[in-house]
Each structure stands twice: as C-alpha cells, then as structure tokens.
C-alpha cells in the first residue's frame, strides 16, 4: 500500500472546494513535524518496556513467586495442616465437652424428666380426676337449679327497663322530634334553598359564562401575540445565528476537522515507519560497534581460553581434589577402626573375658581366585592377570 496517496475518510466527498486542497499539504507537514518526535519517543518507550519486561520483570516475578511460595505458602500450609487444624479440632472438642455436652445432659436427663413427671403428669391427673368431674357437677347444678329462677328474674327486669326507659324515649321521638324536624325542613327549603337555587340559575350562571368568555378571548389574544413574538425571535435567531454557524460548520470546520484527522492518521503511520527505520539503523550500528566485536572476542579469545583453562587447570585440579578426598576418607576409616580396636582391647583388659569378634567391613584388597568372582579371606592378594592378556604377551 502506498501511504503517500491520500485515502479519504468516511463520509468524505471529493470536490468540497479549494479550501480543502489548500490546507491539506500544509496541515500534513505541520502535523508530521509535531507527531514524529512523539511517535519516536513512544516507540522507544515501548521497546524499553518490552526489554524490561523480558529481562527484568519476568525473572523478578518468578523469583518473587518462588520466594513467596518458600517463605509464606509452604510455612502457612504446614502451620495450617500441623498446628492450626489440630488446635481447632482440640478447641472444638473442648468446647463441646465444656459447653454442649453438660447442658445437653442436663436438659435430657434433668429438666425434661422433671417437667414431665413433676408438672405435666400431676396436672393431667388433676384435670382428669378432679377438675373435670367438678365442672360437670357445677354445670348440672346451674342448669337444673339456678337456670329457671334466673330466667324469671331476668324477664321481670327486662319489662321494668322497657316501661321506664324504652317506651318514653320512643314516644318522645315519634310524637315530638319527628314533627319538629319536618317543620324545620319545610321552612329551610322554602326560605333558603329555593331562593338560593333561583339566584344561582338566573344570575350567577349567566354572569360566570360571560366572564369566562371574556377571559378566554383575552387569553387567546395574549397567546397569539406571544406566538408571533416567538416566531419572530426564532426567525431572527435562525437567520442571524444558526444559518452562519451551520454554514461555517459544513464549509469550514467539517472539512478542516476531516483533514486534520486524516493528517494525524497519515503522520502517525509515517512517523511509525520513520521510527522503525531509525530504530533498525541504531540497532545495526550498535551491532557493528558493540555486538560484533564482543561476539568475535567471545569466539576467538574467551572460548579458546576457557577450553584451555578447563583442560589444563580445572581437570587436573578436580582429579587431584577427588584423589585427596578419597585418601582422606581412607585415612579417617583406618583411624576409626584403630580407635575402635583400642577401645575393645582396653575394655577386655579392665573387665576380662574372651575376645569377641565383631563384624566389620571387608577390606577392599581381598584376593579372588582365578576364574571365579568369589573372595577367599585366607588367600594372599595376588595380582590379577587376564588369560587373554597373558597369551597375547606370550605370543608377543
């Protein structure tokens, strides 16, 4: 893709006018000059961040993870598994033994039997054997003896209350209060209700209709005046403010904004190519100035020197150290065996008794019979000579 050619953004139509053509190249040049340092700094920061993440942050994270696992996770797991869990089980058992089991036993073997056999059973027997027959007897006495006398007394008291209270109240209501209420209602209807109704129908209703019509006409006039004033103001604002702003946005700001956005995109891509080219050049220069000499020095000087040191110095020193260690181990083994034998001899000299042979390690220099792999302790060590080697020597 040729990034030198301009690619129109979305909703871009060629032929917007000479203004777009005039501002395109200067805007791109200015934006490229402004964006190029930013893009180079950005690419440098990205490269440094990737190198730091690869060379520093990842190993540091692994080290911290391992350190956390060794110092925190493993001790915490051990503490949880071998200290806190048994301690929790012990505390739970202790809490049950101290708080739960005594109260459970007290409730099950003291409170429940005491309530059942000390309160419930006696109350049940008292209700069934004493209170129920006593209640039945009292009910029979009331129904058979007291009910007839009580009914006669209640009937007399009722007639007395009716003659003293109910009959006078009913007479006063029927023959005094009702006629007075009817007379008062007739007077109120003909003296107040009918005149008020005539005044409302013949005077107040036409007066209210006329007043409402006048107020409605006045409100319509005021509304028409406000609508005209609002239409005039809206037309004035539309002609003097909105139309110039729309024309300026469509003809100036929108093309300018599209060109600036396109210039920023083009400048960012071009600055990326320039930044990558500069980075590759710096990397190649660093390789030729530092990397290649260091690699040549490693291959031509350090590697041969290291091989020579490993063959001429390190290997003999390692062999000598291994031999010295083997000799020291044999010496210490012999010294231990001598001290052990001397201690046994001293003990026999003090206490007495026959010499007791203890099993010990077999000497490495135990002779073997020719043609066999079994060891013979009584045989003297002889040099082992291969038959094939001997025949070859005789033939030689």
WOLIN-V802465 format. One record per backbone hydrogen bond with DSSP energy under -0.5 kcal/mol. CO is the residue of the C=O (numbers start at 1). NH is the residue of the N-H. If there is no record, write none. Layout:
CO | NH
CO | NH
This chain:
1 | 3
2 | 5
6 | 8
9 | 12
11 | 13
17 | 21
18 | 22
19 | 23
20 | 24
21 | 25
22 | 26
23 | 27
24 | 28
25 | 29
26 | 30
27 | 31
28 | 32
29 | 33
30 | 34
31 | 35
32 | 36
33 | 37
34 | 38
35 | 39
36 | 40
37 | 41
38 | 42
39 | 43
40 | 44
41 | 45
42 | 46
43 | 47
44 | 48
45 | 49
46 | 50
47 | 51
48 | 52
49 | 53
50 | 54
51 | 55
52 | 56
52 | 57
53 | 58
56 | 60
57 | 61
58 | 62
59 | 63
60 | 64
61 | 65
62 | 66
63 | 67
64 | 68
65 | 69
66 | 70
67 | 71
68 | 72
68 | 73
69 | 74
72 | 76
73 | 77
74 | 78
75 | 79
76 | 80
77 | 81
78 | 82
79 | 83
79 | 84
80 | 85
83 | 87
84 | 88
85 | 89
86 | 90
87 | 91
88 | 92
89 | 93
90 | 94
91 | 95
92 | 96
93 | 97
94 | 98
95 | 99
95 | 100
96 | 101
99 | 103
100 | 104
101 | 105
102 | 106
103 | 107
104 | 108
105 | 109
106 | 110
106 | 111
107 | 112
110 | 114
111 | 115
112 | 116
113 | 117
114 | 118
115 | 119
115 | 120
116 | 121
119 | 123
120 | 124
121 | 125
122 | 126
123 | 127
124 | 128
125 | 129
126 | 130
126 | 131
127 | 132
130 | 134
131 | 135
132 | 136
133 | 137
134 | 138
135 | 139
136 | 140
137 | 141
138 | 142
139 | 143
140 | 144
141 | 145
141 | 146
142 | 147
145 | 149
146 | 150
147 | 151
148 | 152
149 | 153
150 | 154
151 | 155
152 | 156
153 | 157
154 | 158
155 | 159
156 | 160
157 | 161
158 | 162
159 | 163
160 | 164
161 | 165
161 | 166
162 | 167
165 | 169
166 | 170
167 | 171
168 | 172
169 | 173
170 | 174
171 | 175
172 | 176
172 | 177
173 | 178
176 | 180
177 | 181
178 | 182
179 | 183
180 | 184
181 | 185
182 | 186
183 | 187
184 | 188
185 | 189
186 | 190
187 | 191
188 | 192
188 | 193
189 | 194
192 | 196
193 | 197
194 | 198
195 | 199
196 | 200
197 | 201
198 | 202
199 | 203
199 | 204
200 | 205
203 | 207
204 | 208
205 | 209
206 | 210
207 | 211
208 | 212
209 | 213
210 | 214
211 | 215
212 | 216
213 | 217
214 | 218
215 | 219
216 | 220
217 | 221
218 | 222
219 | 223
220 | 224
221 | 225
222 | 226
223 | 227
224 | 228
225 | 229
226 | 230
227 | 231
228 | 232
229 | 233
230 | 234
231 | 235
232 | 236
233 | 237
234 | 238
235 | 239
236 | 240
237 | 241
237 | 242
238 | 243
241 | 245
242 | 246
243 | 247
244 | 248
245 | 249
246 | 250
247 | 251
248 | 252
248 | 253
249 | 254
252 | 256
253 | 257
254 | 258
255 | 259
256 | 260
257 | 261
258 | 262
259 | 263
260 | 264
261 | 265
262 | 266
263 | 267
264 | 268
265 | 269
266 | 270
267 | 271
268 | 272
269 | 273
270 | 274
271 | 275
272 | 276
273 | 277
274 | 278
275 | 279
276 | 280
277 | 281
278 | 282
279 | 283
280 | 284
281 | 285
282 | 286
283 | 287
284 | 288
285 | 289
286 | 290
286 | 291
287 | 292
290 | 294
291 | 295
292 | 296
293 | 297
294 | 298
295 | 299
296 | 300
297 | 301
297 | 302
298 | 303
301 | 305
302 | 306
303 | 307
304 | 308
305 | 309
306 | 310
307 | 311
308 | 312
309 | 313
309 | 314
310 | 315
313 | 317
314 | 318
315 | 319
316 | 320
317 | 321
318 | 322
319 | 323
320 | 324
321 | 325
322 | 326
323 | 327
324 | 328
325 | 329
326 | 330
327 | 331
328 | 332
329 | 333
330 | 334
331 | 335
332 | 336
333 | 337
334 | 338
335 | 339
336 | 340
337 | 341
338 | 342
339 | 343
340 | 344
341 | 345
342 | 346
343 | 347
344 | 348
345 | 349
346 | 350
347 | 351
347 | 352
348 | 352
355 | 357
364 | 366
367 | 376
369 | 372
374 | 369
375 | 377
376 | 379
383 | 385
386 | 390
387 | 391
388 | 392
389 | 393
390 | 394
391 | 395
392 | 396
